[in-house]
Amino acid sequence: MEFLLCNSDLGDYDVGDIIDVRPDGYGWGTCERDNPCFQLVRLPDADLDSFEVLKERYLAPSVYKCNICNKFVAASDVAAHLEAVHSDVLYDVLVNPPRRKSPGEVGIVGAKNRKWVIDPQGFGEGIAEICEKVFANDDTEIAYVTRKTTSVVVL
Amino acid sequence: MTTTEIKTIMPGGGGDYTSLNAWDLAERANTYPTIPNGDLVAADKIKVAEVYGTGNCLTGTIPFSAGWTTDTTHYLEIRAAAGHKHTGVWSTSKAYGSTAGLGISTSTVDMHITGMQLECTANGEYTDPALSIGNKVVVVDSCIIRIASSAGGASASNVVLASHATLATLKNCVIINEALTPAPNYGIVNLYGTMTLYNNTIVSLSSSSQAIVMGGGSGTLNSQNNYYRANSIYVNQGGATLNKGANDATSNTEAVTANLRSVPYSTATFYDITSGSENLRLVVSPSNKLLDNGANLTSLGITYDIVGTARPQSSAFDIGAFENDIPICWNYTARYKNSSKLFKVSGCGSFPGSLNVPENVDKSTGRMVDDGIEIDPDNYNVA
C-alpha cells in the first residue's frame, strides 16, 4: 500500500496525517510526488488488510468537530454530545411541532478525518508505527494507540 | 488582470494530482508564504481543477474549510476536463466523485462546479449530502448530483445542503435522491441562504420525499423552469421566502400553473427512469408538457443545457435540465432526379427509422417509378 502523507501544517491536516491510500504502483500526480506539502511512503507489508478495508479504516471520518464548542467528538458520541452540552439549541422551536435539529444544523459538521498517523516523523526507511490519535473532549491529544508496526519505504 | 491557474486531476495517474483532496491541500499551501493563507483575492487569481474521467476524484471529504480567501471574482473552480464531461447520464468513465459520506463541502470559499458528477453512496441525515454549500457564493452548472439507491442514513438524507449560503445558484443540473429509505428523503435542503434554481431536474424517490425544504426562517428560494418529482415539492419549515416559478413543473399538484401540474415521472416524460441509470432527456411528444413551456431565461445567463445544447431550440425554453433539439413535428421531402415529383412524409416525435413510402418507390433502392421510368433519388436515407 502507498500512503500520501501530510508533510507540513495544512490546517485541517497535521504533519503525518494520511491524506490518501492507494495500491502499490499507483500513478501519483506530479504535484503530489514532488511537493514539500506531501510525503509518499509505501508499506510493503501486504498483510495489513484489503485495499478497501484500509481506505475505510484510514479515511473514513471517525472524529467530528463541534463548531459550537470546538471540541472533537467521536462519531459514535455525537448524539450524546448534543444532548449533554447543547440541548438548548437542539430543537427548532420555530416550527410546530418542534423539530429536532440535525448535527449539521447544530454545528457538528466538520469531520476530523485523520485519525491515523504514521510515526515517527521523517519517514526514513525503517520501522514505523501506525497509530491512532485519541482526543479528549477538550481537544487535547491524550494517547497514541499503536495498531501495527511495520517497515516503510519512502517513494 | 486576474490570472487563471489550471491543474489536472487524473485519478488514474499522469496528471498534476490524483484527487481533489490533494489539490485543495497543496494549492492553498503552495501560495504560502508570498500569498499567505491561500488568498486568491490578494493574488488576483482563479484556481481551476480540471477533472478527468479516469477514476474517482474524491478520496474523502473536501471541506475547503480553511486556508482560502476568495470573493466572487477570485474563486475556486472544479470542472470536468474537455471530453471527460458526462453526457447527461451517470458514468464512471467520465469525471466523477463518489464518497461514502459528505462529498464536496464548499464551506467558506466561493466556488464554481461545472460538468461534474457527484455522488454519496452512504448517507446519514443532514451531515452527508453529496454537496454541501457554505456561506459564500457558489455556482453549480450542468452537474449530475445524486444520493445512490444503496445509501441509508439516520433519519433522512438529502442531495444538496445549503447551510448558510450567501448565494447558491444551481442551473442545468440533474439532482436525484435514489434512496428509498429512510424517509423522508430530500432533494435540496436550504437552511438559511439565498438559492436560485434554474432549469434543473430534481427527483426524490422515497415514498414521503420532499423536493425543496426551506428551514431556518430566513432563507429565500427563487425557482424557474425546474421539474420536481417528490411527494411534497415546496416545503417551508419556517418563515422562508419561496418564490415559486410560474414555469416550474411538478409531479404532483403544487405547480403554480395548472398545465404544469401532475407531470408524470415516467417514460412518458423521460427517456429512462431506471434507478441508477436515469436518462432524463425529454421524450419528444406533443403531450410532453416539459417541452417548450419554460420561461426564456436568456437574460439570466441560461443559454445552454446540461450537455451543452443551446437554449432555446425552438420558440421557447424546455423545463428541466435538458433542452430537446429534436423537432417535435417534422416534414421530410425528397425530390427525385429528372422529375418534378416529390416524396413527402410528415410526422411527430423522433424521426423514425422507417417510413411508409409510396407504392411507386422501390424500398430497397429508393428508386421511384415515374411514368414507367425508374428514377434514382438525390438522397435516400430512409430505411
Interface residues (C-beta under 8 A of the other chain):
Chain A: L4 C6 S8 L10 G11 D12 Y13 I19 D20 V21 R22 Y26 G27 W28 G29 T30 C31 E32 N35 C37 F38 K55 E56 L59 A60 P61 D92 L94 V95 R99 S102 P103 G104 E105 I108 V109 G110 A111 N113
Chain B: K7 T8 I9 M10 G12 G13 G14 G15 D16 Y17 T18 S19 N21 A22 W23 L25 A26 R28 A29 N30 T59 G60 T61 P63 S65 A66 G67 A100 G101 L102 S105 E125 Y126 T127 S132 L161 S163 L191 G215 G217 Q237 G238 G239
